[in-house]
Amino acid sequence: MTPKRAIRLAAVAVIACLIAGVASLAVVGSQRRTSFDAQAASLQRTWAHDLAVGVPAASIVPLRSRLREQRPEDEWWAPVWWTTDGHGLLTALSDATDTAYATAMTAQRDKAQLVLSDWQEEMTQDRGFMTATEISAGQGWPAQLTAASTPDGLASLAAGWQQQLDAARTEVVAAQQQAEIRTDVAQAGGASALIAQAGTALTTAGHDNLDPGDISDLATQLQGQESGGADTSQTAGLLYTALQQFTQLVSVNDQLNGEMRPLMLLADQASAEDTPNSTRLQALYQEVAQEFPSDTTYDQMSALQVQVTGIQNALAADLAADQCGHDAGGASGKVITLSLGLQEAVFYDNGCVVGASPITTGRPGLNTPTGNFAVFYKTSPFTMVSPWPPGSPDWYPTSVVQWVLEFADGYFLHDAYWENQNAFGPGSENDVAQDYASHGCVHFPTAIMPWLYSWTPLGTPVIITN
């Protein structure tokens, strides 16, 4: 064989080997690409299934992104498939998928276990108030928890159990309340005592214009059951509850009744001082004062109490903000101003309010004079002698008062121990029947007179307006 022929044969052999090698690599690359695609498709199916059974999307979305970003995209014949099969990426994604599923199962199992534990605790604490159906309902829960195989399955169990637990707790509370009411009824003296309490409540309701609710009907029904020997427990419980509710109504009514006079006095003081918001706040007081007698229910009273508190706070703020800078009738230093219309006295020192008080002035026909005066005489005690003879409708018995400040001939500012200390203020000047209205002097509550007597020097202006 010639050298040239040998060279040609060798070249042909090399080429054949190269072709065979390339063909072999192509077969490997094709197999690897096909295997990778099949496993990637299987992962996608697993992810779709996991999402469908409750694995959070937040756990799966990153895995899908990682596969999309890191998978080899070259065709099967590309050299990349000669050196890699993508097994590392697929294994990592598969492991992460298993972890995501296990994590979702653990999270949902923990939630279900928490409900189960709550149920077991409820059973321990309140079994005596639960029905047989409620008690048996949770007995199969541990086995159901063990058998659950998907996150959604566990979540569904937990949700259903929670509903049953909530319903059982509601019924337990109701049963406990009924047991408490039965105890309270017994402690209250039983049906007969409740009927007697109902009678008292109805009297109070009529006297105070309050809504007694179902008390009358329940008392009549309970009395009939007791007379007929029927079971009175349910009706007695309802009547007991109605009486308790009525007691709350009486309480808020009494509280409001106690707040209305102080509120009136605050509003009158603001009007007497002419504070910036006095007109509006006086109008608000008049509204609640007119509404109070017509409110009959707890809801109405509670709403009114909110309004009263708001007006109280607004008046206190208005008075505090406007304490100084008053004209005080144009006088300087210490000044006493009296409003006959408001039956209110305000005490000023250099234009600043230092105190205020409700008063009672002269009765009709013996009115307290209006105008500008000054204190010219003061003494303690002082005997007041009627200038009218016995038999006169204006006569009054000789009385000793403790503090007097005379501002006009025969007209005094003084205490009046015979007057109800809660009667001073608007309307008291007309209360002739109780003999509270004065004969022209100005009555002050006993509690304020020691201070006023000490605070007032001779010459103090007394300004009286209508």
C-alpha positions, 0 to 999 in steps of 0.5 A: 500500500502506497503511503498516500493510500495509507494516509487517506485510509487513516483520515477516513478512519479518523473522520468515521470516529469523529462522526461516531463520537458526535453521534454518540454525544448527540444521543446522550444530549437528547436523552438528557434533555428528554429526561430533564423535560420529563422530570420538570413536567412532573415537578410542575404537576406536583406543584399544581397538585400541592397548590390545589391541596393547600400549600401556600402559593408563596412556597411554590412560586419561588420554585417555579421561578427558579426552574424557569431561570436556571433550567438549560434552554438549549436544544438537545444537540447543544454541547451543554447537554454533553456536560450536564443533565440538570439533575442537581437543579431538579433534585434541589427543587424536588427537596424544596417541594417536599419541604414546602409540603411538610411545612404546610402540613405542620402549620395546619396540623398545629392549628388543628391541634390548638383547636383540639387542645381548646376543646379538651380544656373546655371539656375539663372546665365546663363538662357539667354544662355541656350536652351529651351530643357536645361531649361526644362530638370531639371524641373522634377528632384525634383520629381525624387529625391523624388521618388527614393527609393534606393541608386543606384537609387539616384546615377544613378539620380545624375550621369545622372544629372551631365552629363546633367549639364556638357553638358549645361555648355559647351554649355553655355560657347560656347554661351557666347564666341560667344556673346563676339565675336559678341561684339568684332566684332562690337567694331572692326568696323564690317566686313569691318574693319576685312577685312582691318585688315586681309590685314595688318596681311597678310602683316606682315605674309609675312614680318616676315615669319609667318603662317597666318592660315585661315585669307586669306580664311576667309577674302575672304569669308567674303568679298563675303558675305558682297558684296552679303548681306548675314549673315556675323556673323559666318564668321566674328567671325571666322576671328576675332578669327583668327586675335586674334590668329595671334596677339598672334603669332606676340607677341611671335615672337617679344618677341623671336626676342628681346631675341635672341641678348641678348642670343647671347651676353651671349653665346659669353661672356661665350665663351670669358671667357671659362666657363665650359659649354660654348661650349655646351651652345654656340652650343645650342644657335646656334641651336635656332638661326638657327631654329628661322627664320624657325619657323612660327606657335605659337606652334613652337614659344612657344616651341622655347621660352621654349628652349631660356629661358632654355639656358638663365638660364643655361648661367647665372648660368654658368657665375655666377659659374665661375666668379673667377679663370681665367687666364686672359692671364697670367696677374694680377690685372686689365686686358682687354681681347678682342676677335676679333672672338667673338667681345667681351670684358671681364674685369678682376680684379685679375682673377675675371670677373667684366664686359663684353661688345660686341665690334666692331673692325677693318674692313677688311683691317684695322684690329685691331692688336692682341697681348699683349698691355697696356693702355698708354694714356687716355683722355676725350674728344678726337677729332679723325681726319682721317689720310686718305685724303678726297676722300680716301675710308678710310677717315672719317669726324673729330669726337669728342668722349668722352672717349678714352684709347690708347693701341697702337700707333693710336689704341684706345678703345673709344665710337662711338656715330654714331654706332647703340647701338644694332649693337655691337658684331659679324658681326659688324666689317664687317659692312662697309656699315653703317660705323659701322666697325672701322678703327682699333680702338675698339668701345664700346657702349656709356653706358659702356665707362664712367665706363671703362674709370674710372675703367682703370688705365694707364698700364692696360694690353690689350690682343687681340686674334683672 
